[in-house]
Structures are given as C-alpha cells and as structure tokens.
Amino acid sequence: MMQALTKTDFRFDKQKSVYHGKVRDVYNIDDDLLVMVATDRISAFDVVLPKGIPFKGQVLNQIAAQFLDATRDICPNWKLATPDPMVTVGLKCEGFRVEMIIRSILTGSAWRAYKDGERELCGVKLPEGMRENQRFPEPIVTPTTKADEGHDLNISREEIISQGVVTAEDYTIIEDYTRKLFRRGQEIAAKQGLILVDTKYEFGKRDGKIYLIDEIHTPDSSRYFYADGYEEKFEKGEPQRQLSKEFVRQWLIEHDFMNEPGQSMPEITDTYAESVSDRYIELYEHITGQKFDKAIENGDISARIERNVKAYLASR
C-alpha cells in the first residue's frame, strides 16, 4: 500500500497552536501566518473515514494553489507560498462565520430537499417543475453557518445580516466576490471540458481588508460534471458523470452508511483506498489540464513536510 499522511504533530518556530480539522491541520505561527497541511484524510457525512487516501492531500493542495493564483485579480487571498506539495502557508485572517456556497445546477443536497417539496433554499425561491441536474436560470448563493455542534446550517442573507454574523457592507462584498470567483472557476472548467456545478468559498478579514481564505475549486469543496454528455444525460434523467467526492458518498450509501445512529462504517480496503486515490489523480489532471507529478516519498512524508516548511519559515 502506498503511504498516506493521516496525522501530523509538528512543532514549528513561534508556533502558537494547531487546529486539526476533518481533513486539514492548521498551524498558527505567531498569530501572523497559518501553515495549512492538506492531509490524506477523507471525510464524508461529517465523519472522517478510517483510512487515508494516498496523494489526496497533494491533489487538493495543488489544485487550490493554482486557483488561488488564477483568481488574484478578482480578490485578495491569503496564500503566500506552497513550500511542500501538501502545504500552503499564508496570512492568518479572522474568518467570517459563514461558508458561501454557490450553485449553478440543482443537484446533491439541494435536489434532495427540492424532491421533498422544499421550494426555498437559504431565502432563495426555487422555481416549480425543476428536475434533477437542471441548470438554475442563474447561479444561486446558499450560505451555511457553523453550528456549535459542528454541523453546517443553511442560513439566508437576511438572517446573516440581522443576526450580526456578517455586516451588510461586508456581506455585499463577499457575495460579489463569490459570484465573480465562481464565474472564473466556470470559465477555467469549461476549457477543460468540465462544468463547475457548485462550490464553497470562505472569507476572512485582516487589518480591515477582506481576503479569500482556505482552499478553492477542489473536488472536496466543489462538484464538477463532464460537459460532454451533460445535456443528453439530463434529458434522459440519467446520472451525470461527475468529478467530486460524491462517488465516495455513494459508495458509503450503498454500504448502508450515512453516519446515522446504529450505522457502522464499512471496511475501507487498501484496494478501495487506491481506487479513490486514482480518482483524485484523475480529478487533478482533468481540472488543471496538467499531468500529476506524484511526490513519491521513500522516506517519511512528515519529515519532508517538516523540512520544507521549516526552511520556508526560516527564509522569511
């Protein structure tokens, strides 16, 4: 089995704290910089699967880095450098407590809600008579906010402002950035024969300025369909060919797991983990149009990351 990095425990110079997220480990350097390590952990249904996926962290980190660079003219972002294939270092910002989700097609959780009769999503009215995988007349923004238990809750623009989660002025800016970033992401995807279906962005503030933070347009935060065959499949009501984490969710559903009480996680075999790894590499090559260069590590992945990050921090 190829190596996968599922746990990190670094001690960097001037490190204040570390946050271990579902997939990323984020190191706070002197309340000024963040070192974000994209591990090979994979999550679905708000739970981390028991086995890592080789190269997944590298895939996500490198896609995000490319898209952050390709959208800098739209809005400032937090990224300063990628000193290792699995690491981005950038400015520490005070994150807004909302995730800006934008959707161009009715699918996934939005379709599940629509099918159950809901006609309003985060304050956005949805037209009657829509079918699964149908395009919205124009992309809709459906924000979520972090509940204290860690689940994401849908919230409307009006609630965000009235509850003081984000000021009206800041919200106007981040919604505008969200639409522009999504348009750019769709243009880049179209050149690769893909449709950027939906995605999420996170924003933060530093010295009064709004920055795009975290990662963008990766298969973990976004859904892509293949453009070729989209219309035909839609007309026939067939499932779309997609590049996203949905295939992992579907596999779990087929094995009776949706993280509901009484359900247990199916066994993740090495063979299955490697097949997911291959799908992630395919995603990388499709989304970026570049050949994936496996950062093959005969030694220890952790040691390499530590070396690269320490060298970068020392050079600043």
ChimeraX attribute file (.defattr): number of C-alpha atoms within 10 A of each C-alpha:
attribute: neighborCount
match mode: 1-to-1
recipient: residues
	/A:1	8
	/A:2	13
	/A:3	16
	/A:4	19
	/A:5	21
	/A:6	20
	/A:7	15
	/A:8	17
	/A:9	11
	/A:10	14
	/A:11	13
	/A:12	16
	/A:13	11
	/A:14	12
	/A:15	16
	/A:16	13
	/A:17	14
	/A:18	18
	/A:19	11
	/A:20	14
	/A:21	12
	/A:22	15
	/A:23	19
	/A:24	23
	/A:25	22
	/A:26	20
	/A:27	24
	/A:28	20
	/A:29	20
	/A:30	13
	/A:31	14
	/A:32	13
	/A:33	19
	/A:34	24
	/A:35	26
	/A:36	24
	/A:37	26
	/A:38	26
	/A:39	27
	/A:40	25
	/A:41	22
	/A:42	21
	/A:43	17
	/A:44	18
	/A:45	13
	/A:46	12
	/A:47	12
	/A:48	14
	/A:49	17
	/A:50	13
	/A:51	17
	/A:52	26
	/A:53	25
	/A:54	26
	/A:55	29
	/A:56	26
	/A:57	25
	/A:58	25
	/A:59	26
	/A:60	27
	/A:61	24
	/A:62	23
	/A:63	20
	/A:64	20
	/A:65	22
	/A:66	13
	/A:67	19
	/A:68	23
	/A:69	13
	/A:70	14
	/A:71	18
	/A:72	14
	/A:73	10
	/A:74	14
	/A:75	16
	/A:76	16
	/A:77	22
	/A:78	25
	/A:79	25
	/A:80	14
	/A:81	14
	/A:82	20
	/A:83	18
	/A:84	20
	/A:85	22
	/A:86	24
	/A:87	26
	/A:88	25
	/A:89	23
	/A:90	19
	/A:91	19
	/A:92	22
	/A:93	23
	/A:94	15
	/A:95	17
	/A:96	19
	/A:97	16
	/A:98	22
	/A:99	21
	/A:100	22
	/A:101	22
	/A:102	21
	/A:103	23
	/A:104	21
	/A:105	22
	/A:106	22
	/A:107	19
	/A:108	14
	/A:109	9
	/A:110	18
	/A:111	18
	/A:112	13
	/A:113	14
	/A:114	22
	/A:115	13
	/A:116	9
	/A:117	10
	/A:118	14
	/A:119	15
	/A:120	13
	/A:121	18
	/A:122	17
	/A:123	16
	/A:124	13
	/A:125	11
	/A:126	16
	/A:127	11
	/A:128	10
	/A:129	6
	/A:130	14
	/A:131	16
	/A:132	19
	/A:133	23
	/A:134	17
	/A:135	16
	/A:136	14
	/A:137	10
	/A:138	9
	/A:139	17
	/A:140	20
	/A:141	23
	/A:142	20
	/A:143	23
	/A:144	21
	/A:145	19
	/A:146	14
	/A:147	11
	/A:148	7
	/A:149	6
	/A:150	9
	/A:151	12
	/A:152	15
	/A:153	13
	/A:154	17
	/A:155	18
	/A:156	17
	/A:157	20
	/A:158	12
	/A:159	13
	/A:160	19
	/A:161	15
	/A:162	12
	/A:163	9
	/A:164	10
	/A:165	15
	/A:166	18
	/A:167	12
	/A:168	14
	/A:169	9
	/A:170	15
	/A:171	18
	/A:172	13
	/A:173	12
	/A:174	22
	/A:175	18
	/A:176	13
	/A:177	21
	/A:178	23
	/A:179	18
	/A:180	15
	/A:181	24
	/A:182	26
	/A:183	14
	/A:184	16
	/A:185	21
	/A:186	20
	/A:187	14
	/A:188	19
	/A:189	23
	/A:190	15
	/A:191	12
	/A:192	16
	/A:193	14
	/A:194	21
	/A:195	24
	/A:196	27
	/A:197	24
	/A:198	25
	/A:199	24
	/A:200	23
	/A:201	24
	/A:202	19
	/A:203	22
	/A:204	21
	/A:205	17
	/A:206	14
	/A:207	7
	/A:208	9
	/A:209	10
	/A:210	22
	/A:211	23
	/A:212	26
	/A:213	23
	/A:214	20
	/A:215	25
	/A:216	26
	/A:217	27
	/A:218	26
	/A:219	23
	/A:220	21
	/A:221	16
	/A:222	21
	/A:223	22
	/A:224	24
	/A:225	20
	/A:226	19
	/A:227	17
	/A:228	13
	/A:229	11
	/A:230	19
	/A:231	13
	/A:232	11
	/A:233	14
	/A:234	16
	/A:235	11
	/A:236	8
	/A:237	13
	/A:238	12
	/A:239	11
	/A:240	19
	/A:241	15
	/A:242	20
	/A:243	25
	/A:244	19
	/A:245	22
	/A:246	16
	/A:247	14
	/A:248	14
	/A:249	16
	/A:250	14
	/A:251	12
	/A:252	18
	/A:253	13
	/A:254	11
	/A:255	14
	/A:256	14
	/A:257	19
	/A:258	18
	/A:259	15
	/A:260	9
	/A:261	7
	/A:262	6
	/A:263	11
	/A:264	12
	/A:265	14
	/A:266	15
	/A:267	11
	/A:268	13
	/A:269	10
	/A:270	14
	/A:271	10
	/A:272	12
	/A:273	18
	/A:274	17
	/A:275	14
	/A:276	20
	/A:277	20
	/A:278	16
	/A:279	17
	/A:280	26
	/A:281	22
	/A:282	15
	/A:283	23
	/A:284	23
	/A:285	17
	/A:286	18
	/A:287	23
	/A:288	17
	/A:289	14
	/A:290	9
	/A:291	11
	/A:292	17
	/A:293	12
	/A:294	12
	/A:295	12
	/A:296	10
	/A:297	12
	/A:298	8
	/A:299	9
	/A:300	11
	/A:301	16
	/A:302	16
	/A:303	11
	/A:304	14
	/A:305	19
	/A:306	17
	/A:307	12
	/A:308	16
	/A:309	21
	/A:310	15
	/A:311	12
	/A:312	15
	/A:313	16
	/A:314	8
	/A:315	7
	/A:316	5
